[in-house]
């Protein structure tokens, strides 16, 4: 976890929250990369779930998924994202 100070990182590890904090960081960075085009649902084990408004939008993201993944990984600073999974529809 790159940007978290030593004491906070120790505290997160003490309570078993390191993975959750890292997932939140990955989601926040992915959301910023999306620039509002799509939403981030969750991240776990290299899989980023994103919300597309329509099947058409999901298709367009999917055909450009390598570029999208590379752009997100560049923002993260390491190759954490391996795969995109899509959810279709507005937030409930």
C-alpha positions as CSV (number, residue, x, y, z in Angstrom):
1,X,0.0,0.0,0.0
2,X,2.0,2.8,-1.4
3,X,0.7,6.1,0.1
4,X,-0.4,5.1,3.6
5,X,1.9,6.2,6.4
6,X,3.6,3.7,8.7
7,X,1.4,3.9,11.8
8,X,-1.9,3.7,9.8
9,X,-0.6,0.8,7.7
10,X,0.3,-1.0,11.0
11,X,-3.1,-0.3,12.4
12,X,-4.9,-1.6,9.3
13,X,-2.8,-4.8,9.4
14,X,-3.5,-5.2,13.1
15,X,-7.3,-5.2,12.4
16,X,-7.0,-7.2,9.1
17,X,-8.1,-4.3,7.0
18,X,-5.2,-4.0,4.6
19,X,-6.9,-5.7,1.7
20,X,-10.1,-3.6,2.1
21,X,-8.1,-0.4,2.3
22,X,-6.2,-1.4,-0.9
23,X,-9.4,-2.3,-2.7
24,X,-10.8,1.1,-1.7
25,X,-7.7,2.8,-3.1
26,X,-7.9,0.9,-6.4
27,X,-11.6,1.7,-6.7
28,X,-11.1,5.4,-6.1
29,X,-8.2,5.6,-8.6
30,X,-10.3,3.6,-11.2
31,X,-13.2,6.0,-10.7
32,X,-11.0,9.0,-11.3
33,X,-9.7,7.4,-14.5
34,X,-13.2,6.8,-15.7
35,X,-13.9,10.5,-15.8
36,X,-17.6,9.7,-15.2
37,X,-18.0,7.4,-18.2
38,X,-18.7,4.4,-16.0
39,X,-18.9,3.6,-12.3
40,X,-16.8,1.4,-10.2
41,X,-18.6,-1.3,-8.2
42,X,-15.8,-3.3,-6.5
43,X,-12.3,-4.7,-6.8
44,X,-11.0,-8.1,-5.6
45,X,-8.2,-10.4,-6.6
46,X,-7.4,-8.5,-9.8
47,X,-11.0,-8.2,-11.0
48,X,-12.5,-4.7,-11.3
49,X,-16.3,-4.7,-11.5
50,X,-17.6,-1.6,-13.3
51,X,-21.1,-0.4,-14.0
52,X,-22.0,0.6,-17.5
53,X,-25.3,2.4,-18.3
54,X,-26.1,0.1,-21.3
55,X,-25.0,-3.0,-23.1
56,X,-23.6,-0.7,-25.9
57,X,-21.4,1.2,-23.4
58,X,-20.2,-2.1,-21.9
59,X,-19.3,-3.3,-25.3
60,X,-17.3,-0.2,-26.1
61,X,-15.4,-0.5,-22.9
62,X,-14.8,-4.2,-23.4
63,X,-13.3,-3.8,-26.9
64,X,-11.0,-1.2,-25.4
65,X,-10.4,-3.2,-22.2
66,X,-6.7,-3.6,-22.6
67,X,-6.3,0.2,-22.9
68,X,-8.6,0.8,-20.0
69,X,-6.8,-1.7,-17.8
70,X,-3.4,-0.2,-18.7
71,X,-4.6,3.3,-17.9
72,X,-6.0,2.2,-14.5
73,X,-2.9,0.3,-13.7
74,X,-0.8,3.3,-14.6
75,X,-2.8,5.4,-12.2
76,X,-2.4,2.7,-9.5
77,X,1.3,2.4,-10.0
78,X,1.3,-1.4,-10.4
79,X,-0.5,-4.0,-12.5
80,X,-3.3,-4.8,-10.1
81,X,-6.2,-5.0,-12.5
82,X,-6.2,-8.1,-14.6
83,X,-9.8,-8.3,-15.8
84,X,-12.9,-6.1,-16.1
85,X,-16.4,-7.5,-15.3
86,X,-19.5,-5.5,-16.2
87,X,-22.7,-4.7,-14.5
88,X,-25.3,-3.1,-16.6
89,X,-27.8,-0.4,-15.4
90,X,-28.0,2.6,-13.1
91,X,-27.1,2.5,-9.5
92,X,-29.9,1.2,-7.3
